[in-house]
Amino acid sequence: MYINVNDTDLKVVNDINEVKENCTIENTTIDKTDRLCYIHYKNVVFKKVFIHDAAIKYCIFDNCKFIKCTFGKYSTSVDRFYRCNFSNCEFYKCCFNNCIHSSVFYKCRSIKCQYTVSCYIVYVKYYDCVMYKCTLKMTCKYCVLTNLDVSTCKFTEYVFFKDTSLSHVKLPKKEKYRRGIRLTKPILGYKMSDEHIVVVAEIPAGAIVYSVNGDKCRTNIAHIKKFRTTDNKKSTETVVSSRYDFTFKYHIGDVIQIKDFDKRHYVECAAGFHFFKTFDKAVKYD
């Protein structure tokens, strides 16, 4: 069940007993000896802070910045941020690493926050969390996302998921294709051949299309329609080779059906016909 949140719902704690504001916490380690509970941080900059085996509970962070901070390499099952609230915060080049045995964020709320410039999130758990009207620019690898609500967030072109299931994530309407769709009408797909010729394929209605990272897609069926040069002119080639398997050839008119199509939406490099949604993206990927 997802947590509901709105613009006025910025506070999850009523028992704040300490306020820290307008300061910088820099080049330090926060560990299990530090008891960070019921603290309200206002306009605080956390710079190059290493959070190691620490539990931060019932805290509020307003207009804070986390710059090049590291949350990682934990061995115990401690929730790093437990029922905390983040409002108008910025996470800049932060690394959340090797935290699969714990929930880094448990029942937390991030409201109008910025996850900017390649935040790197690896082996991390989010449990019953809400990101409300946040801007996301991050890499998620091998994460566990349980009841995560990002339905009001803005996804930039730099959001990247690798081996991270979105099955229990509430996505914005326009991002739901990341979990996969069955086409109701045909679309065109583009991919580069080993000869640097662009293969143009029609992906028919009824085909399954997975696109966990936006531009790069894979499907279970494709009709090869034509070949184009990289400057988008008609190619004189009649047959081209796959870049992945040089022995596999594409001919105009071929119908490619993937019998062992991998239906895990979160595995980008898996069995399927891979393509891009636009000609330019296929050429750029080359």
N, C-alpha and C positions, 0 to 999 in steps of 0.2 A: 504494500500500500504506500502511495507516495505522500509526502508531506506537502501540505498547501502553504503557500507563502505569498504575501503581497507587500506593497511598498511601505506600509506602516508597520509591518511585522518585522522589526529589526532587532528585537531583543529576545533572547531565550533565557536570560538569567535575571532574577530579581534580588539576589543576595550578594551583589558585588561588595567586596570589603576592601578593595584597593584600586587606585587609579594611577596609571602611568601615562604621561603624555608629553609630547613635544621633545622627544629624546631619541638617541640612536644607540642601539645595542649591537656591538660590532666585534667580530673576531673572537667569539667565545663559544663554549660548548654548554648546552643545556642537557643535563642527564637526570637519572632517576633520583638524585639527591636534591634536585630543585622541585619544590612543590608550587606549581603554577596553577592555582585554582581561584575562581571567583575574582579575576583581575580584569579591569577594563583598560585596554590599551587604546590611546587616542593619538593619532599622528606620530606613531612610533615607526622608526626605520630599523628593521632587522637586516643587518648586512654581514654576509659570510658567517652566519650562525650555523653550527652543527648541532642538530637535535638528536641526541643519542639516548635511547631507552628512557625517554621522559614521557610522562602523561600530562597533557595540558587539558584541564577540565573546566567547563562552565565559564569560559573566558569570552570576552567581547573584544573584537579588533575593529576599530573604526578608522578609516583613512590611513591604514598602515601600509608599509612597503616591505616585502621580503625580497632581498636582493642577493642572488647567488648563495642562497641558503641550501643546506643539505639535510635531508631526512632519510636516514638509511642504515642498512646493515644491522637490523635488529634480530635478536634471537628469541625474545620473549613475546608472549601474546598480550601485549599492552596496546591499548588504543591511544595513538599519539594525540589526536585532537578529539576530545569527547564532549559532545553537545556544545560546541563552540559556535560563535557567530562572527562572520566576517562581512563587513560592509564597506564598499568602496575601497577595497584593498587592491594592491598590485603584487603579483608574483612574477619576478623578473629573473630568468635564467636559474630557476630553482631545480633541484634534483631530488626526486623521491625515489629511493632505490632499495631493492631487496627487502621489501616489507610484507611479503606474502603471508607471513604467519601472524600478522596483526592488521587491524583496521586503522589505517592512517587517519581516516576521517570517519567518525562514527556519529550518526545523527547530527551532522553539522549543517549550517546554512551559509552559503556564500552569496552575497547580494550586491549586484552591480560591481563585481570585481573584474580585474583584468589579469588573465593568465597570458603573459606576453613573452616574446623573444625566446621561443624554444624552451619552455619548461619541460623537463624530461622525467616522465613518470613510469617507473619500471617495477614490476612485481609489487603492486600496491592494491589495497582493498579500500573501496568506498562502500559504506553500508548505510542505507537509509538517509542519504544526503540530498540536499537541494542546492543547485546553482541557479540563482535567479537573475536574469538579465545580465549575465556575465559575458565577457568577450573571451573566447577560447583560442589559444594559439599554443598548442602543446602536442607532445608525442606521448602516447600511452602504449606501453608494451607489456604483454603478459599480465595484465591487471584483472582484478575481480571487481566488477561493478554491479552491486546488488541494490536494487531499488534506488538508483541514482536518477534524479529528475533534472534534466538540462533543457527542458522543453521551451524555455523562454530565452535561451542563450543564443548568442551570435557565434556561428562557427566560421572562422577564417579559413583561407585555403591552406593554412599550415597545420590544421588538426590532422593528426596521423594516428591510426590505430593498427597495432600489429598483434595478432593472436590474443585479442581482447574482445570477448563476446559482448554484444550490445543487446542481448535478448531481454535483459532486465533493466534497460535504460529507457527512460521516457524522453524521446527525442523531439526536436522541433518538427513540425509537419514537413517542411521542405528537406529535412535531413533523413527522413525515414527510409529512403532508398538505400542507405548504408547497411540496413539489415537485409536488403534484397527485395525485389519486386518481380511479379509476373506481368509481362508487358500486355497491355490491352490493345496496343497498336504498334506497328513496326517502327524501328529507329535505325539510323545508320551508325556503324562503328568503324573505327579506323585503327590500323596497326601497321607497324613498320616491318618489312621483310628483310631478309639477310642481304638482299641486293640494294637496300635503301630505296625501295619502291613502296609506296603506301598502298596497302590492301584496303579496299572499301567493301564493307560487308553490310548486308541488311540483316538486322536481328528481328525475327518475325514476331508477330503477336503470339502470346502463349509461351514465349521463351522466358526462362528465369535469368535475371540479371542481378549479380552481386557487385556492389561498389562501395566497400567499407571506407575507402579513402577518397571518394569523390570522382576524380577524373578517370582513374584506371578501373576498368570493369572486366568481368568475365561472365560468360554465358554458356548454356548447354547446346545452343544451336545457332548457326550463322550461314547465310547464303552469300557466296563471294560474287560481287557484282562487277567490279572493275579495278584497275590498277592506275595509280596516279604518281607522277614524279613529285619530288619534295617541293617543287615550286608550283604544284597543283595543276600540272598539265597532263594530258592523256599520255600514258606510257605505251611504248611499243612492245613491252614484255608480254608474253603469253602464259608464262609460268614463273612463279617465284617461290623461294624457300622460306621456311620458318626460321626465325632467329634462334629459337630454343632447340629445335631439332632439324638440322640441315637436310635430313633425308625426307622430311615432310614437305610436300609441294602443294601450293595453292594454284588452282586453275579457275578462270572465270566460269561461273556456272556451278561450281562445286557447292554442295550442301554439307556443311561440317556438323556432325552430331557427336557430342561427347558422351560416350557410354558410361564412363567412370566419373562423371561430373561430381565434384566435391560440393556438398550442400552446406558446408560450414561457412556462413557468411563472413566470419571474421578472419578467415585464412585467405589472404590476398593472392599469394603465389601457390595456387592449387590447380587441380585438373579443371580445364575449361578452355574456351576460346577467349583469349584476352584481347581487349581493345580499349580505345579511348573514345570519348564522346564527340571530340572535335578533331578535325584534320590537323590543326596547329599543334594540339597537345601531342599527337602521335609523332609529328616531326620534331617537336622540341625534346621529346623523350629519347629520340635517337641520339 
